[in-house]
Amino acid sequence: MLTSKMFCEDLIDLSIDVNDEQELFDFVGMITYKKGVSRLGYISSLEKRESAYPTGLQFLMITLALPHVDSKYVNKPFIFVGKTKKNLKIKQMGDSKDLKTNYFLFLGIKNGKDQPKLLANLMQSFQNENFVKEFVKQDSKCEMYSFLVKNII
């Protein structure tokens, strides 16, 4: 699985207007379901998984969350790139410390053995200062898609 092949312009939204993580999960869940990449149960699985195992990550230059679910709720591998209009409260991976972010990458992983490599690729990218500077500059679906496909490790 190549990470860049998991991106799709239709699964990028950089101006999501929601008030909390629950609304964000509903929003992303409906889009991924309508696009045929997720199955019924995806939204409730996101809620349960994120509550038990938070996915917030604090990097030097950016905070983001990588919500994901059991592969049985994924029809086709995808990464939904979301940016909310305002920061949302999230919990940090590992220690559940409170964080805030407006950047989310929803990972639709079909084959569980691909998860460690995908996470390693994303972590490496978001630890790169130049990558993050360019990532946050992208302000359209088209630009973000092109940037990610060309630059994700």
Secondary structure, 3 states (H helix, E strand, C coil): CCHHHHCCHHHEEEEECCCCHHHHHHHHHHHHHHCCCECCCHHHHHHHHHHHCCCEEECCCCEEECCECCHHHECCCEEEEEEEEEEEEEEECCCCCEEEEEEEEEEECCCHHHHHHHHHHHHHHHCCHHHHHHHHHCCCHHHHHHHHHHHCC
